[in-house]
Amino acid sequence: MSEPVARWAPRAAAGVLAVALILTIVVTTPWHLIDLPRPDASLDFTAAEIARQNAFRHELLPWSTTSWVLAILVPLAIGFSPLGPRLYDAIRIRRWYVAVPLLVLGLGLLTSLITVPTDVMAERVTRKYGLSVQDWGLWTRDRAVSWLLMSLGLVVIALVLIGLAKRWRSAWWLPAAIAAAVLVLGVSFAYPVLVEPRFNHFTSMPAGALRDEFMQLAAQDGVPVKDVLVADASKRTTAVNAYVSGFGSTRRLVVYDTLLKDTPPAQVRLVVAHELGHAAENDVLHGTIIGVLGAAFAVTLPGLLLGARMADPRRTALLLALIVAGTTLASPVQNLVSRRIEARADYHSLHLTNDPKDFVAMQHDLAVTNISGLDPSRWRYWLFATHPTAPERIAMGRAWASEYGTPVPPLVPR
């Protein structure tokens, strides 16, 4: 590739991918579903419930926020300083394809170890409030598995990018963008069968009335579901949840065993209807398309910033810092899209069940059980909230009932 082309080609590719990414987000995101009244937690949550949630978050957030800040600052401080190349040189291994994985694993381990004290304090808070029930052995094991999986993913990314840069010099970003897109697509298929089992044990729900109801609900919704699985979440938490993962041949409906324990059947049905809404709207596929475009776009940015210098393995720490910076800056947009998608799944579940009364009761009970934030600060909402708040979801249930001529659910009994 000639020098003039090498200069403008990644800019042009980044521009095209950015436009495609923005258009995809704009077109596939449900920006408006129904006019909502202003959410008000005091209408449906008792003073004691609000106080418990506030107390929990007052104790938890200083520790969890500190862990989040440290997890960002450590790789940034190393990657954007001379310390990154020095750490690579300290490994003293001439074969770059051995030194790079060691550096990535080491930096990941360092970050994980630095956040241990604050993560321990956060875990102690969740135990104090009965949300976490796991022992310290399982907690440590989960952290180790998370570190290993994340580090292995970053090792693959670093090896591929540096290897391609060594092979194609200034044009490495083009095959790298294609490889990143293929990787995201592959992970979407593989995640349910390769990653999820590392944290939970899944069993097919036994034949019976509840499984039959779930499958009938899926059939009524026109959603092909391969299986209904029960996750042994109770070994870690008292929180309740369900989700749909994968698509095509790997799509399955997963429910926490905690959800099946004490939750009223009508509320379980609504939770399942919500998850079927994700499948009916092809949310996993849409998310994968956005992820593919986002990954390809993200790879062009180091191409603009580093060019042929990406071939230097001493810049591995800088690459990791760029990844951390990029994912952090992208999180508000990702969360905004996620909240809209989750709201659409709520809207879908109301249409599927025609049961706004139990929907409102479910949102109240889930928020109380999970000690969910009822009125987070705006900056936390934008940075961390992947779902609408419980008061927002309750407002959705009442607005839907009003619009479709169904009795508006009364306030939750105090």
HUPE-V875815 format. One record per helix or strand of 3 or more residues. SS is the DSSP state (2 for helix, 1 for strand). FROM is the first residue (numbers start at 1). TO is the last residue. If there is no record, write none. Layout:
ss=SS from=FROM to=TO
ss=SS from=FROM to=TO
//
This chain:
ss=2 from=3 to=28
ss=2 from=41 to=43
ss=2 from=47 to=79
ss=2 from=83 to=91
ss=2 from=96 to=114
ss=2 from=116 to=128
ss=2 from=136 to=194
ss=2 from=196 to=198
ss=1 from=202 to=204
ss=2 from=209 to=220
ss=1 from=228 to=231
ss=2 from=233 to=235
ss=1 from=242 to=245
ss=2 from=248 to=250
ss=1 from=252 to=256
ss=2 from=257 to=262
ss=2 from=265 to=280
ss=2 from=283 to=305
ss=2 from=307 to=311
ss=2 from=313 to=353
ss=2 from=356 to=370
ss=2 from=378 to=384
ss=2 from=390 to=403
//
